[in-house]
Amino acid sequence: MWAAFAGCIVAIPVLAWQGRFGAAAALAAVVLWLNRWSCPLTAVAARYTDVRRANFDIYLPEWLARYNKQIFGPLYVAGVVYALVRYLGLA
């Protein structure tokens, strides 16, 4: 799931650069709709362990899992802003 969300976030500005604004908008909506600011598999993983480290539910280094939102949140916003700027013809 993490790789899918990260891929969507990276793909948004790439699709906007290519002029594929519908696809970029769809990915932006998917990230918001599916993610809801947490991994959808966290609740499932929580049933199988009492460990609650930042990376207990994903196979990422703990430093990356701990700062996941701080890293990918701004990247997501920047990608969406870039897509809007391109769509509006401001760039």
Secondary structure, DSSP 4 states (H G I P E B T S, - for coil): -HHHHHHHHHHHHHHHHTT-HHHHHHHHHHHHHHHTTS-TTHHHHHTT-----TTTTSSS-HHHHHTHHHHHHHHHHHHHHHHHHHHTT--
